């Protein structure tokens, strides 16, 4: 698997996490706010805002994962050397 495929999988996965978290918090908002206060316009704009913020959260997760992958190579220990052959 090439590095580009891994980065694309990381991007898609983190965006999916963002959209799912946006929907989860939108559902929490609709359950918390009384129906008499929540109009259809407010509900529609709130859903769009939660999805947008979820995508921003997904982008942050992607960047954090990318930084972790890049920095991981600096924290690898020394590789054990092969033992000398017995004579």
C-alpha positions in Angstrom: 0.0 0.0 0.0 1.5 3.3 -1.0 1.7 6.3 1.3 -0.9 8.2 -0.7 -3.5 5.5 -0.2 -2.9 5.6 3.5 -3.3 9.3 3.6 -6.5 9.1 1.6 -7.9 6.4 4.0 -6.9 8.7 6.9 -8.7 11.6 5.3 -11.9 9.7 4.5 -12.0 8.1 8.0 -11.5 11.4 9.8 -14.1 13.2 7.7 -16.5 10.3 8.5 -15.8 10.8 12.2 -16.5 14.5 11.8 -19.8 14.1 10.0 -20.9 11.4 12.5 -20.0 13.6 15.4 -21.9 16.6 13.8 -25.0 14.4 13.4 -24.7 13.1 17.0 -24.5 16.6 18.4 -27.4 17.8 16.2 -29.5 15.0 17.5 -28.5 16.0 21.0 -29.5 19.6 20.3 -32.9 18.6 18.9 -33.6 16.4 21.9 -32.6 19.2 24.3 -34.3 22.3 22.8 -38.0 22.4 23.3 -40.0 21.8 20.0 -42.0 25.1 20.6 -38.8 27.1 20.3 -37.2 25.2 17.4 -38.7 26.3 14.0 -38.0 24.4 10.8 -35.6 27.2 9.6 -33.6 27.1 12.9 -33.5 23.3 12.7 -32.2 23.4 9.1 -29.6 26.0 9.7 -28.5 24.3 12.9 -28.1 21.0 11.1 -26.0 22.7 8.4 -23.9 24.3 11.1 -23.4 21.1 13.0 -22.3 19.3 9.9 -19.9 22.1 9.0 -18.4 22.1 12.4 -18.2 18.3 12.2 -16.2 18.6 9.0 -13.9 21.1 10.7 -13.5 18.6 13.5 -12.7 15.9 11.0 -10.1 18.1 9.4 -8.5 18.6 12.8 -8.5 14.8 13.4 -6.9 14.3 9.9 -4.2 16.9 10.6 -3.5 15.5 14.0 -3.2 12.0 12.6 -0.9 13.2 9.8 1.4 15.0 12.3 1.5 11.8 14.4 2.5 9.7 11.4 5.2 12.2 10.4 6.6 12.4 13.9 6.5 8.7 14.5 9.7 8.1 12.4 11.6 10.4 14.8 10.7 8.3 17.9 11.7 4.9 16.6 14.3 3.1 18.6 17.4 1.6 17.2 17.0 -1.5 15.2 18.7 -4.5 16.7 21.7 -5.6 14.8 22.0 -9.1 13.7 24.1 -11.3 16.0 27.6 -12.2 14.9 27.8 -15.7 13.4 29.3 -18.3 15.7 32.7 -19.7 14.7 
